[in-house]
Amino acid sequence: MDQSIFQRFDDINTKEIAPGFFSKLIHTETNTINFIEVKAGCSVPRHKHIHQQCSFVIEGEFELTVNDVPQLLNKGLFAVIPSDVWHGGKAITDCKLIDIFSPIREDYRNL
């Protein structure tokens, strides 16, 4: 197997990036992909960053607040958050999420 192209998801270490947020991070030349498992009731405070962020719910429900407007995300609804926009959120149920950031999250690469 060509390790430069094909990799095993199970070989990625899980890191707790915030209380109750357990991530497997993949970094490419241009973006960071964050596979997250979140415990119900856990939240990330309102924040912003230079990265565009695409957020997808694979399982469960996650309340995402963007520019002070809350929206309940589930596997049928996703969000594209522009750079430097205030956002935060809370897991309503146990969740599995995927966030894609562009450009790469150097702060996450250094975890």
C-alpha contacts under 8 A as a table, 3 or more apart, distances in Angstrom:
res1	aa1	res2	aa2	distance
1	M	6	F	6.66
2	D	5	I	5.65
2	D	6	F	5.71
3	Q	6	F	5.17
3	Q	7	Q	5.74
4	S	7	Q	7.51
7	Q	11	D	7.79
8	R	11	D	5.40
8	R	12	I	7.40
9	F	12	I	5.63
10	D	13	N	7.72
12	I	24	K	6.03
12	I	25	L	7.33
13	N	24	K	6.23
14	T	22	F	6.17
14	T	23	S	5.29
14	T	24	K	4.95
14	T	25	L	7.91
15	K	22	F	5.51
15	K	23	S	5.16
15	K	24	K	6.56
15	K	111	L	7.77
16	E	19	P	6.68
16	E	20	G	6.96
16	E	21	F	5.52
16	E	22	F	4.41
16	E	23	S	6.14
17	I	21	F	5.87
17	I	22	F	6.35
17	I	23	S	6.66
18	A	21	F	5.19
18	A	22	F	7.60
18	A	44	V	7.34
19	P	42	C	7.00
19	P	43	S	7.98
20	G	37	E	7.98
20	G	38	V	5.57
20	G	39	K	5.40
20	G	42	C	5.69
20	G	43	S	7.93
21	F	36	I	6.36
21	F	37	E	5.92
21	F	38	V	4.70
21	F	39	K	6.98
21	F	42	C	7.54
22	F	36	I	5.43
22	F	37	E	5.17
22	F	38	V	6.39
23	S	34	N	6.19
23	S	35	F	5.49
23	S	36	I	4.43
23	S	37	E	6.53
24	K	34	N	5.93
24	K	35	F	5.17
24	K	36	I	6.56
25	L	32	T	6.92
25	L	33	I	5.81
25	L	34	N	4.75
25	L	35	F	6.41
25	L	108	Y	7.68
25	L	109	R	7.89
26	I	32	T	5.74
26	I	33	I	5.08
26	I	34	N	6.53
27	H	30	T	7.82
27	H	31	N	6.05
27	H	32	T	4.53
27	H	33	I	6.38
27	H	104	I	6.77
27	H	109	R	7.16
28	T	31	N	5.39
28	T	32	T	6.29
28	T	104	I	7.33
29	E	104	I	7.25
30	T	102	S	6.34
30	T	103	P	5.45
30	T	104	I	5.54
31	N	100	I	6.88
31	N	101	F	5.39
31	N	102	S	4.58
31	N	103	P	5.00
31	N	104	I	4.04
31	N	105	R	7.13
32	T	100	I	5.76
32	T	101	F	5.07
32	T	102	S	6.67
32	T	103	P	7.36
32	T	104	I	4.90
32	T	105	R	5.86
33	I	98	I	7.02
33	I	99	D	5.87
33	I	100	I	4.56
33	I	101	F	6.43
34	N	97	L	7.96
34	N	98	I	5.53
34	N	99	D	5.02
34	N	100	I	6.25
35	F	96	K	7.36
35	F	97	L	5.92
35	F	98	I	4.65
35	F	99	D	6.67
36	I	95	C	7.93
36	I	96	K	5.64
36	I	97	L	5.03
36	I	98	I	6.10
36	I	99	D	7.82
37	E	94	D	7.45
37	E	95	C	5.66
37	E	96	K	4.57
37	E	97	L	6.38
38	V	42	C	6.81
38	V	91	A	6.52
38	V	94	D	5.70
38	V	95	C	5.09
38	V	96	K	6.41
38	V	97	L	7.81
39	K	42	C	5.77
39	K	91	A	6.65
39	K	93	T	6.98
39	K	94	D	4.61
39	K	95	C	6.57
40	A	90	K	7.90
40	A	91	A	4.93
40	A	92	I	5.38
40	A	93	T	4.29
40	A	94	D	4.38
40	A	95	C	7.14
41	G	90	K	6.29
41	G	91	A	5.27
41	G	92	I	5.86
41	G	93	T	7.04
42	C	90	K	5.74
42	C	91	A	5.63
43	S	88	G	7.58
43	S	89	G	5.52
43	S	90	K	4.07
43	S	91	A	6.28
44	V	88	G	5.46
44	V	89	G	5.42
44	V	90	K	6.47
45	P	87	H	7.83
45	P	88	G	5.11
45	P	89	G	6.78
46	R	86	W	6.20
46	R	87	H	5.01
46	R	88	G	4.21
46	R	89	G	7.46
47	H	85	V	7.99
47	H	86	W	5.30
47	H	87	H	5.50
47	H	88	G	6.23
48	K	83	S	7.65
48	K	84	D	5.18
48	K	85	V	5.44
48	K	86	W	4.75
48	K	87	H	6.29
49	H	83	S	6.33
49	H	84	D	5.06
49	H	85	V	7.30
50	I	83	S	4.83
50	I	84	D	5.18
51	H	82	P	7.37
51	H	83	S	5.00
51	H	84	D	7.22
51	H	101	F	5.76
51	H	102	S	5.21
51	H	103	P	5.75
51	H	104	I	7.69
51	H	105	R	7.54
52	Q	80	V	7.33
52	Q	81	I	5.75
52	Q	82	P	4.77
52	Q	83	S	4.59
52	Q	84	D	7.98
52	Q	101	F	5.63
52	Q	102	S	5.31
52	Q	103	P	7.31
53	Q	79	A	7.94
53	Q	80	V	5.82
53	Q	81	I	5.02
53	Q	82	P	6.61
53	Q	83	S	7.49
53	Q	99	D	6.49
53	Q	100	I	5.58
53	Q	101	F	4.67
53	Q	102	S	6.75
54	C	78	F	7.37
54	C	79	A	5.62
54	C	80	V	4.43
54	C	81	I	6.17
54	C	99	D	5.49
54	C	100	I	5.10
54	C	101	F	6.65
55	S	78	F	5.69
55	S	79	A	5.18
55	S	80	V	6.53
55	S	81	I	7.97
55	S	97	L	7.10
55	S	98	I	5.88
55	S	99	D	4.51
55	S	100	I	6.64
56	F	73	L	7.77
56	F	74	N	7.77
56	F	75	K	6.92
56	F	77	L	7.36
56	F	78	F	4.91
56	F	79	A	6.88
56	F	97	L	5.55
56	F	98	I	5.11
56	F	99	D	6.32
57	V	60	G	6.88
57	V	61	E	7.10
57	V	62	F	7.32
57	V	73	L	6.53
57	V	74	N	5.27
57	V	75	K	4.84
57	V	76	G	7.93
57	V	77	L	7.62
57	V	78	F	6.93
57	V	95	C	7.19
57	V	96	K	6.08
57	V	97	L	4.49
57	V	98	I	6.48
58	I	74	N	7.33
58	I	75	K	5.27
58	I	95	C	7.43
58	I	96	K	5.30
58	I	97	L	5.49
58	I	98	I	7.26
59	E	74	N	7.08
59	E	75	K	6.36
59	E	94	D	7.86
59	E	95	C	5.28
59	E	96	K	4.99
59	E	97	L	7.11
60	G	74	N	6.21
60	G	75	K	7.53
60	G	92	I	7.66
60	G	93	T	5.57
60	G	94	D	5.92
60	G	95	C	4.53
60	G	96	K	6.72
61	E	72	L	6.62
61	E	73	L	5.72
61	E	74	N	4.93
61	E	75	K	7.95
61	E	91	A	6.37
61	E	92	I	5.47
61	E	93	T	5.57
61	E	94	D	7.51
61	E	95	C	6.28
62	F	72	L	5.79
62	F	73	L	5.18
62	F	74	N	6.67
62	F	89	G	6.97
62	F	90	K	5.81
62	F	91	A	4.47
62	F	92	I	5.41
62	F	93	T	7.10
62	F	95	C	7.00
63	E	70	P	6.41
63	E	71	Q	5.56
63	E	72	L	4.37
63	E	73	L	5.91
63	E	89	G	5.39
63	E	90	K	5.24
63	E	91	A	6.25
63	E	92	I	6.60
64	L	70	P	5.62
64	L	71	Q	5.38
64	L	72	L	6.27
64	L	73	L	6.76
64	L	87	H	7.16
64	L	88	G	5.97
64	L	89	G	4.35
64	L	90	K	6.69
65	T	68	D	5.65
65	T	69	V	5.14
65	T	70	P	3.97
65	T	71	Q	6.07
65	T	87	H	5.37
65	T	88	G	5.39
65	T	89	G	5.70
66	V	69	V	5.30
66	V	70	P	6.46
66	V	81	I	7.67
66	V	85	V	7.23
66	V	86	W	5.92
66	V	87	H	4.35
66	V	88	G	6.83
67	N	85	V	6.72
67	N	86	W	5.34
67	N	87	H	6.17
68	D	86	W	7.68
68	D	87	H	7.38
73	L	76	G	7.50
73	L	77	L	5.39
73	L	78	F	6.27
74	N	77	L	5.50
74	N	78	F	7.41
75	K	78	F	7.39
81	I	85	V	6.86
82	P	85	V	5.98
91	A	94	D	6.48
91	A	95	C	6.56
101	F	104	I	6.16
101	F	105	R	6.77
102	S	105	R	7.45
105	R	108	Y	5.32
105	R	109	R	6.33
106	E	109	R	4.86
106	E	110	N	6.32
107	D	110	N	5.37
107	D	111	L	6.84
108	Y	111	L	5.29
